[in-house]
Amino acid sequence: MSPLAIGLLALVALACAALPAGLSLANSLVFRRAPESRDDGPPPRVSVLVPARNEAGVIERLIHAVLGSRGVDLELVILDDDSADGTGAIVERLAAHDARVRLVRGGPLPAGWCGKQHACWQLARAAAHETWIFLDVDVVPCPDAIRRSVAFLDASGAALVSGFPRQVTGSLLEWLLLPLIQFVLLGFLPIARSRKDRSPGLAAGCGQWFVTRRADYERAGGHAAIRASLHDGIMLPRTYRRAGLATDIFDASDIVSCRMYARGVDVWRGLAKNATEGIGAPATILPFTFLLGAGQILPSVLVAAGLATGWRGWPAWGVAASGLACCLAFVPRVVEAIWFRQSLTSALVQPLAITVFLAIQWYALARKALGLNTTWRGRSLTPQ
């Protein structure tokens, strides 16, 4: 390869690495945590809404964590979505000792609905209060999480806000891939602009922790508007924005933790399940493959190749561009590892993580193109 071609590759890598690095820096100034709420007024009345399907292993932990919340008047409504492992019986037992807990038995899944969206729709119809928090059963909120999340909803002026919990990792693929949630969010979403511009394309959210109010939910159409979706984290905020409502996001890593998957194979399947409604969609997969490949993988390849050849035949500006690109590729991940209490060693294998992440996106798109269904929690799913 000619020195000019090598240098041009290095400049491409530098440009693609600088984009998420610069945006991550800008977003670090505005991606804030939920504020401390004032205690001089009546506590907010909140319906905590939890869909549960075959969650006997974690449902009791969640119930105790939510009931330990401070500064809120809450009801905890759990929908048993046709569980076969005794999830409903556990909820019933705990509800007998605390009137704040209520069990709803889910109805049959209608044609054209995703199971989670149908469960959340039923929960919305069962809620007694006007302020709602939808959360996944595998999250663990701290005692102030609900109160502070409602305070963020009030302060933001948005109709729907979503918190991004701290991701607890155990298996190799969790350790490798789940920290990319914050990297992709902060590196490719201009948060400040998204707060001013209600375009659906700037919507973002995390399906593990949504906060809204009844009137806004009904105006947007709620989960019925995304009934066939597998990715409420993106699709529910888009639905609100299409209705002219504002959405916002916040850093919930100090008040909520989540262990999304217990096994490495579930990480692959879970990320693939949602991929084609996000980065793995036909319209976005090629641009993101280029940006992530050139900005996160190529810099390390160039530096490794340069070191292996002693930089012979490289123009000086190409050497400098390659080195700077490599630094810019790693710095955001290292900073985010410290910020969100992630593994620093995971940040050091960023090129490998991006390679596997992109492989999952293409795998999901190929399955969709072939018309193959995905099975999740005993149900066959057909992504849109």
C-alpha positions as CSV (number, residue, x, y, z in Angstrom):
1,M,0.0,0.0,0.0
2,S,1.3,3.4,-0.9
3,P,2.3,6.0,1.8
4,L,-0.5,8.2,0.5
5,A,-3.1,5.5,0.9
6,I,-1.9,4.6,4.4
7,G,-2.1,8.3,5.4
8,L,-5.6,8.7,4.0
9,L,-6.8,5.6,5.9
10,A,-5.3,7.1,9.0
11,L,-7.2,10.4,8.4
12,V,-10.5,8.5,7.9
13,A,-9.9,6.6,11.1
14,L,-9.1,9.9,12.9
15,A,-12.3,11.6,11.7
16,C,-14.5,8.6,12.6
17,A,-12.9,8.3,16.0
18,A,-13.1,12.0,16.7
19,L,-16.9,12.1,16.2
20,P,-18.0,9.9,19.1
21,A,-15.1,11.2,21.3
22,G,-16.2,14.8,20.8
23,L,-19.9,14.1,21.2
24,S,-19.2,12.0,24.3
25,L,-17.3,15.0,25.8
26,A,-20.2,17.3,25.0
27,N,-22.8,14.9,26.3
28,S,-20.9,14.4,29.6
29,L,-21.9,18.0,30.4
30,V,-25.6,17.4,29.9
31,F,-26.3,13.7,30.7
32,R,-27.0,14.4,34.3
33,R,-28.3,12.3,37.2
34,A,-31.7,12.7,38.7
35,P,-31.9,15.5,41.2
36,E,-32.6,15.2,44.8
37,S,-36.2,16.0,45.3
38,R,-37.5,18.4,48.0
39,D,-39.1,16.9,51.0
40,D,-41.3,19.9,52.0
41,G,-44.4,18.7,50.0
42,P,-46.6,15.6,50.0
43,P,-44.9,12.5,48.6
44,P,-45.7,11.8,44.9
45,R,-48.2,9.0,44.3
46,V,-46.7,6.6,41.9
47,S,-47.8,3.3,40.2
48,V,-44.8,1.1,39.7
49,L,-45.7,-1.2,36.8
50,V,-43.8,-4.4,36.2
51,P,-44.3,-7.0,33.5
52,A,-43.1,-10.5,34.6
53,R,-42.9,-13.8,32.7
54,N,-41.1,-16.7,34.3
55,E,-39.2,-14.5,36.8
56,A,-39.4,-16.6,39.9
57,G,-35.7,-16.3,40.5
58,V,-35.7,-12.5,40.8
59,I,-39.2,-11.3,41.4
60,E,-39.0,-11.4,45.2
61,R,-35.8,-9.3,45.2
62,L,-37.5,-6.7,43.0
63,I,-40.5,-6.5,45.2
64,H,-38.5,-6.0,48.4
65,A,-36.4,-3.3,46.7
66,V,-39.4,-1.3,45.4
67,L,-41.2,-1.6,48.8
68,G,-38.1,-0.1,50.4
69,S,-38.5,3.1,48.5
70,R,-38.5,6.3,50.4
71,G,-40.5,9.5,50.0
72,V,-43.2,8.1,47.7
73,D,-46.7,6.9,48.1
74,L,-46.6,3.9,45.8
75,E,-48.5,0.9,44.5
76,L,-46.6,-2.0,42.9
77,V,-48.6,-3.6,40.2
78,I,-47.0,-6.8,38.7
79,L,-48.5,-8.5,35.7
80,D,-48.0,-12.2,35.6
81,D,-47.7,-12.9,31.8
82,D,-48.6,-16.5,31.7
83,S,-45.6,-17.7,33.8
84,A,-45.0,-21.4,34.2
85,D,-42.5,-21.2,37.1
86,G,-44.6,-19.9,40.0
87,T,-43.9,-16.2,39.5
88,G,-47.6,-15.3,40.2
89,A,-47.7,-17.4,43.4
90,I,-44.7,-15.6,44.8
91,V,-46.3,-12.2,44.1
92,E,-49.6,-13.4,45.7
93,R,-47.7,-14.5,48.8
94,L,-46.0,-11.2,49.3
95,A,-49.1,-9.2,48.4
96,A,-50.9,-10.9,51.3
97,H,-48.4,-9.2,53.7
98,D,-48.3,-5.7,52.0
99,A,-51.4,-4.0,50.6
100,R,-49.1,-1.9,48.3
101,V,-48.5,-5.0,46.1
102,R,-51.1,-6.1,43.6
103,L,-51.0,-9.0,41.1
104,V,-52.7,-8.8,37.7
105,R,-53.1,-11.9,35.7
106,G,-52.3,-11.2,32.1
107,G,-54.8,-12.0,29.3
108,P,-54.0,-14.1,26.2
109,L,-51.5,-12.5,23.8
110,P,-53.4,-11.1,20.8
111,A,-52.2,-11.6,17.3
112,G,-49.8,-8.8,16.2
113,W,-48.6,-8.0,19.7
114,C,-45.2,-8.4,21.3
115,G,-45.6,-10.0,24.8
116,K,-43.9,-7.1,26.7
117,Q,-45.9,-4.4,25.0
118,H,-49.1,-6.2,25.7
119,A,-48.2,-6.7,29.3
120,C,-47.3,-3.0,29.7
121,W,-50.6,-2.0,28.0
122,Q,-52.5,-4.1,30.5
123,L,-50.5,-2.6,33.4
124,A,-51.4,0.9,32.3
125,R,-55.1,0.1,32.3
126,A,-54.7,-1.3,35.9
127,A,-52.7,1.6,37.4
128,A,-54.4,3.6,40.1
129,H,-52.2,6.7,40.2
130,E,-51.4,9.3,37.6
131,T,-47.6,9.0,37.6
132,W,-46.2,5.8,36.4
133,I,-42.8,4.0,36.3
134,F,-42.5,1.1,34.0
135,L,-39.5,-1.1,35.0
136,D,-38.1,-4.5,34.1
137,V,-38.1,-7.2,36.7
138,D,-34.3,-7.5,36.7
139,V,-33.6,-4.0,37.9
140,V,-32.7,-3.2,41.5
141,P,-33.7,0.4,42.5
142,C,-32.2,2.1,45.5
143,P,-34.5,3.6,48.1
144,D,-34.4,7.0,46.5
145,A,-34.7,5.9,42.9
146,I,-38.4,6.4,42.4
147,R,-38.6,9.7,44.2
148,R,-35.6,11.1,42.3
149,S,-36.8,9.8,38.9
150,V,-40.2,11.6,39.4
151,A,-38.2,14.7,40.4
152,F,-36.3,14.5,37.1
153,L,-39.6,14.1,35.2
154,D,-40.9,17.3,36.9
155,A,-37.7,19.2,36.3
156,S,-37.3,18.2,32.7
157,G,-40.7,19.2,31.5
158,A,-40.8,16.2,29.3
159,A,-43.7,13.8,28.9
160,L,-41.6,10.7,29.1
161,V,-38.2,10.3,30.7
162,S,-36.0,7.2,30.8
163,G,-33.1,6.4,33.1
164,F,-30.1,4.3,32.1
165,P,-29.2,2.0,35.0
166,R,-25.7,0.7,35.8
167,Q,-25.3,-2.6,34.0
168,V,-24.1,-5.4,36.2
169,T,-22.0,-8.0,34.2
170,G,-21.0,-11.5,35.0
171,S,-20.3,-13.6,31.8
172,L,-17.7,-12.8,29.2
173,L,-20.2,-11.4,26.7
174,E,-21.9,-9.2,29.3
175,W,-18.5,-7.9,30.3
176,L,-17.5,-7.3,26.7
177,L,-20.7,-5.9,25.2
178,L,-23.0,-4.3,27.7
179,P,-20.8,-1.3,28.4
180,L,-21.3,-0.3,24.8
181,I,-24.9,0.8,25.8
182,Q,-23.5,4.0,27.2
183,F,-20.8,4.3,24.6
184,V,-23.2,4.3,21.7
185,L,-25.7,6.5,23.5
186,L,-23.2,9.2,24.4
187,G,-21.1,8.9,21.3
188,F,-23.8,9.2,18.7
189,L,-26.8,11.0,20.2
190,P,-26.6,14.8,20.6
191,I,-28.5,15.0,23.8
192,A,-28.6,18.8,24.1
193,R,-30.1,19.0,20.6
194,S,-32.5,16.1,21.3
195,R,-34.0,18.2,24.2
196,K,-34.8,21.1,21.8
197,D,-35.8,19.1,18.7
198,R,-38.7,16.7,19.1
199,S,-37.9,14.7,16.0
200,P,-38.5,11.0,16.4
201,G,-35.0,10.4,14.9
202,L,-33.5,11.9,18.0
203,A,-35.5,9.8,20.4
204,A,-33.6,7.6,22.9
205,G,-34.6,5.6,26.0
206,C,-34.0,2.5,28.0
207,G,-36.9,0.0,28.4
208,Q,-35.6,-0.9,31.8
209,W,-36.8,2.4,33.4
210,F,-39.5,4.6,32.0
211,V,-41.3,7.4,33.8
212,T,-44.5,9.1,32.5
213,R,-47.9,10.3,33.4
214,R,-51.3,8.8,32.4
215,A,-52.5,11.8,30.3
216,D,-49.3,11.9,28.3
217,Y,-49.2,8.1,27.8
218,E,-52.7,8.1,26.5
219,R,-52.1,11.0,24.2
220,A,-49.1,9.2,22.7
221,G,-51.0,6.0,22.3
222,G,-48.8,4.1,24.8
223,H,-47.6,0.6,24.2
224,A,-50.6,0.0,21.8
225,A,-48.8,2.2,19.3
226,I,-45.8,0.0,19.3
227,R,-47.6,-3.3,19.8
228,A,-45.5,-5.3,17.4
229,S,-42.2,-3.8,18.4
230,L,-39.4,-5.7,20.3
231,H,-37.5,-2.6,21.3
232,D,-39.6,-0.3,23.5
233,G,-36.4,1.5,24.5
234,I,-36.4,3.3,21.2
235,M,-39.9,2.9,19.9
236,L,-41.8,4.3,22.9
237,P,-40.0,7.6,22.9
238,R,-40.5,7.9,19.2
239,T,-44.2,7.4,19.7
240,Y,-44.3,10.2,22.2
241,R,-42.4,12.5,19.8
242,R,-44.7,11.7,16.9
243,A,-47.5,12.9,19.2
244,G,-45.7,16.2,19.7
245,L,-44.5,15.4,23.2
246,A,-41.0,15.9,24.6
247,T,-38.9,13.0,25.9
248,D,-35.6,13.0,27.8
249,I,-33.0,10.7,29.3
250,F,-30.9,10.7,32.5
251,D,-28.1,8.9,34.1
252,A,-29.6,6.4,36.6
253,S,-26.4,4.5,37.3
254,D,-26.3,5.8,40.8
255,I,-29.8,4.8,41.8
256,V,-30.7,1.7,39.7
257,S,-28.7,-1.4,38.7
258,C,-29.6,-4.1,36.3
259,R,-28.4,-7.6,35.4
260,M,-29.9,-7.9,32.0
261,Y,-28.8,-11.4,31.2
262,A,-27.5,-14.3,33.2
263,R,-25.7,-16.2,30.4
264,G,-23.5,-15.2,27.5
265,V,-25.8,-16.9,25.0
266,D,-28.6,-14.7,26.3
267,V,-26.6,-11.6,25.7
268,W,-26.2,-12.5,22.0
269,R,-29.8,-13.5,21.6
270,G,-31.1,-10.5,23.6
271,L,-29.1,-7.9,21.6
272,A,-30.0,-9.6,18.3
273,K,-33.7,-9.5,19.3
274,N,-33.7,-5.7,19.4
275,A,-31.1,-5.0,16.7
276,T,-33.2,-4.5,13.6
277,E,-35.2,-1.7,15.3
278,G,-32.0,0.1,16.1
279,I,-28.5,0.0,14.6
280,G,-29.2,-3.2,12.8
281,A,-32.1,-1.7,10.8
282,P,-31.5,-1.7,7.0
283,A,-31.3,2.1,6.9
284,T,-28.7,2.4,9.6
285,I,-26.5,-0.7,9.6
286,L,-24.2,0.4,6.8
287,P,-23.5,3.9,8.2
288,F,-22.9,2.6,11.7
289,T,-20.7,-0.3,10.4
290,F,-18.6,2.3,8.6
291,L,-18.4,4.7,11.6
292,L,-17.8,2.1,14.2
293,G,-15.4,0.0,12.0
294,A,-13.4,3.0,10.8
295,G,-13.4,4.8,14.2
296,Q,-13.1,2.0,16.7
297,I,-11.4,-1.0,14.9
298,L,-9.3,0.6,12.2
299,P,-7.1,2.8,14.5
300,S,-5.9,-0.2,16.4
301,V,-5.3,-2.2,13.2
302,L,-3.2,0.7,11.8
303,V,-1.1,1.2,14.9
304,A,-0.5,-2.6,15.1
305,A,0.5,-2.7,11.4
306,G,2.8,0.4,11.9
307,L,4.5,-1.1,15.0
308,A,5.0,-4.5,13.2
309,T,6.7,-2.7,10.2
310,G,8.6,-0.1,12.3
311,W,6.5,2.5,10.5
312,R,8.6,2.0,7.3
313,G,7.0,3.8,4.4
314,W,4.6,5.7,6.5
315,P,4.3,9.5,6.1
316,A,4.9,11.3,9.4
317,W,1.4,12.8,9.3
318,G,-0.1,9.3,8.8
319,V,1.8,8.0,11.9
320,A,0.5,11.0,13.9
321,A,-3.1,10.6,12.7
322,S,-3.1,6.8,13.5
323,G,-1.8,7.4,17.0
324,L,-4.3,10.2,17.7
325,A,-7.2,8.1,16.3
326,C,-6.2,5.2,18.5
327,C,-6.2,7.4,21.6
328,L,-9.6,9.0,20.7
329,A,-11.1,5.5,20.2
330,F,-10.1,4.4,23.7
331,V,-10.5,7.6,25.8
332,P,-14.3,7.7,25.8
333,R,-14.6,4.1,26.9
334,V,-12.0,4.5,29.7
335,V,-13.8,7.6,30.9
336,E,-17.2,5.9,30.8
337,A,-15.8,2.9,32.6
338,I,-14.9,5.2,35.5
339,W,-18.1,7.2,35.3
340,F,-20.5,4.2,35.2
341,R,-18.4,1.9,37.3
342,Q,-17.6,-0.5,34.5
343,S,-14.6,-2.7,34.0
344,L,-11.5,-0.8,32.9
345,T,-10.1,-4.0,31.3
346,S,-13.3,-4.2,29.2
347,A,-12.6,-0.7,27.9
348,L,-9.2,-1.8,26.7
349,V,-10.6,-4.4,24.3
350,Q,-12.9,-1.9,22.6
351,P,-12.0,-3.1,19.1
352,L,-13.0,-6.6,19.9
353,A,-16.2,-5.5,21.5
354,I,-17.2,-3.4,18.5
355,T,-16.4,-6.3,16.2
356,V,-18.7,-8.7,18.1
357,F,-21.3,-6.0,18.4
358,L,-21.4,-5.4,14.6
359,A,-21.5,-9.1,14.0
360,I,-24.7,-9.3,16.1
361,Q,-26.3,-6.5,14.1
362,W,-25.5,-8.2,10.8
363,Y,-26.6,-11.6,12.2
364,A,-30.0,-10.1,13.2
365,L,-30.5,-8.4,9.9
366,A,-29.7,-11.7,8.0
367,R,-32.2,-13.6,10.2
368,K,-34.8,-10.9,9.4
369,A,-34.1,-11.1,5.7
370,L,-34.4,-14.9,5.8
371,G,-37.8,-14.6,7.6
372,L,-36.5,-16.5,10.7
373,N,-38.2,-16.1,14.0
374,T,-36.6,-15.5,17.3
375,T,-37.7,-17.3,20.5
376,W,-37.6,-15.4,23.7
377,R,-39.0,-16.6,27.1
378,G,-40.9,-19.4,25.4
379,R,-42.5,-17.2,22.7
380,S,-41.8,-16.9,19.0
381,L,-41.0,-13.3,18.0
382,T,-41.2,-11.8,14.6
383,P,-39.3,-8.5,14.5
384,Q,-40.7,-5.7,12.4
